[in-house]
Amino acid sequence: MTIFKEIVDEEYLTVSEAKELLADIEAERALDEEREMRYELARAIEHVNRFAELSAEDARALVEELSEFEKVEEATAYKIADLLPRNRDELRAVFAQERYSLSGDELDEVLNAVAKYA
């Protein structure tokens, strides 16, 4: 017998948005002294605290701006907002798995958008 799990809903989040959500959970857990924080939750909080560079609002605004570009899909926009590439090589690495590549001008446009927030 196997147990199948069904995906009910799926939504992309930036690391900054996850940090905001996990901070609320951490605060809630801190109020209840008897309730321990699970290892996975503690590691997730540690991860987002280490790697979130933007505020949640700035991260959302960057994703919206990146989504306006023709060749930047939603998942890629979130990845770029998390990684904040600083040069063309870093940005090309984000697009490495795509079936297309961006021209130099397109790369520069994306990098200029990232530079506004980084």
Backbone torsions as a table, in degrees:
resi	resn	phi	psi	omega
1	MET	NA	131.6	177.0
2	THR	-116.2	151.0	178.4
3	ILE	-108.7	121.8	178.8
4	PHE	-101.0	136.2	174.9
5	LYS	-102.4	139.9	-177.4
6	GLU	-104.8	134.1	175.6
7	ILE	-80.5	116.8	-177.5
8	VAL	-86.3	-41.7	-177.4
9	ASP	-153.2	151.9	179.6
10	GLU	-139.9	135.3	-178.2
11	GLU	-147.9	135.9	177.0
12	TYR	-79.8	144.1	175.4
13	LEU	-134.7	146.0	170.5
14	THR	-83.0	165.8	177.7
15	VAL	-62.3	-35.9	179.4
16	SER	-65.3	-39.6	177.5
17	GLU	-68.3	-38.6	177.2
18	ALA	-64.4	-37.0	178.3
19	LYS	-61.3	-42.4	179.3
20	GLU	-62.5	-44.5	179.4
21	LEU	-65.9	-43.8	-179.0
22	LEU	-68.9	-29.0	176.9
23	ALA	-65.1	-38.8	177.2
24	ASP	-64.5	-43.1	179.2
25	ILE	-65.0	-40.8	179.9
26	GLU	-63.6	-42.0	178.4
27	ALA	-64.3	-40.6	178.0
28	GLU	-62.8	-42.8	-179.7
29	ARG	-69.1	-31.4	-179.4
30	ALA	-67.4	-27.4	179.5
31	LEU	-71.2	-29.9	-180.0
32	ASP	-98.9	100.7	-173.9
33	GLU	-66.4	-27.0	-177.6
34	GLU	-80.4	-16.8	-175.3
35	ARG	-94.0	116.7	179.1
36	GLU	-82.1	152.1	176.4
37	MET	-87.2	127.5	-179.3
38	ARG	-66.2	155.4	-177.9
39	TYR	-57.7	-44.7	-177.3
40	GLU	-62.5	-40.5	179.3
41	LEU	-66.5	-43.2	178.9
42	ALA	-61.6	-42.1	179.2
43	ARG	-67.4	-38.2	178.7
44	ALA	-64.5	-42.3	178.4
45	ILE	-64.0	-43.3	178.1
46	GLU	-60.8	-41.7	-179.4
47	HIS	-63.3	-49.9	-177.5
48	VAL	-67.8	-33.7	177.5
49	ASN	-65.8	-33.1	-179.3
50	ARG	-77.6	-38.5	-169.0
51	PHE	-106.2	-11.6	179.0
52	ALA	-77.7	117.9	-177.8
53	GLU	-103.4	-28.8	-178.2
54	LEU	-102.8	164.0	170.2
55	SER	-75.8	161.8	-179.1
56	ALA	-61.2	-38.2	-179.8
57	GLU	-65.8	-44.1	178.7
58	ASP	-64.8	-38.8	179.7
59	ALA	-63.5	-43.4	178.0
60	ARG	-62.9	-43.2	-179.9
61	ALA	-63.8	-40.2	178.1
62	LEU	-64.1	-43.5	178.7
63	VAL	-61.5	-42.0	178.6
64	GLU	-62.8	-42.2	179.4
65	GLU	-66.2	-41.6	179.7
66	LEU	-67.5	-32.5	-179.4
67	SER	-66.7	-20.0	179.5
68	GLU	-72.9	-21.7	178.2
69	PHE	-71.0	142.0	-174.1
70	GLU	-61.3	-43.5	-173.2
71	LYS	-94.5	5.6	-179.5
72	VAL	-102.7	110.1	178.4
73	GLU	-79.4	168.0	-176.0
74	GLU	-58.7	-49.0	-178.6
75	ALA	-61.9	-38.8	179.2
76	THR	-68.2	-37.7	178.0
77	ALA	-61.6	-42.0	178.0
78	TYR	-66.4	-38.4	179.1
79	LYS	-64.7	-42.5	178.7
80	ILE	-64.4	-41.5	179.5
81	ALA	-64.4	-31.9	177.7
82	ASP	-75.4	-41.2	-173.4
83	LEU	-86.4	-28.2	-177.3
84	LEU	47.7	64.9	-178.9
85	PRO	-61.2	142.1	-175.5
86	ARG	-102.4	-17.6	-178.4
87	ASN	-144.3	176.2	-175.7
88	ARG	-62.6	-39.6	-178.2
89	ASP	-63.0	-42.9	178.3
90	GLU	-64.5	-39.5	179.8
91	LEU	-69.6	-38.9	176.5
92	ARG	-60.7	-35.0	178.7
93	ALA	-62.1	-34.9	177.9
94	VAL	-65.7	-37.7	-177.9
95	PHE	-90.1	6.3	-174.2
96	ALA	-60.9	-32.1	-177.2
97	GLN	-89.5	-5.2	179.9
98	GLU	-77.8	160.8	-179.7
99	ARG	-83.5	-1.9	-178.6
100	TYR	-133.1	165.9	175.0
101	SER	-128.2	157.3	-179.4
102	LEU	-93.0	148.1	175.2
103	SER	-74.0	170.1	179.6
104	GLY	-59.4	-40.7	179.6
105	ASP	-66.0	-41.1	179.0
106	GLU	-65.6	-40.3	177.1
107	LEU	-61.5	-43.6	-179.9
108	ASP	-63.8	-37.9	177.7
109	GLU	-62.3	-44.1	178.9
110	VAL	-65.1	-43.9	179.8
111	LEU	-63.3	-35.9	177.3
112	ASN	-65.4	-39.6	177.6
113	ALA	-64.2	-42.3	179.4
114	VAL	-65.0	-39.6	-177.6
115	ALA	-62.1	-29.0	178.2
116	LYS	-61.9	-30.9	-174.2
117	TYR	-104.4	-23.5	-175.1
118	ALA	-80.5	NA	NA
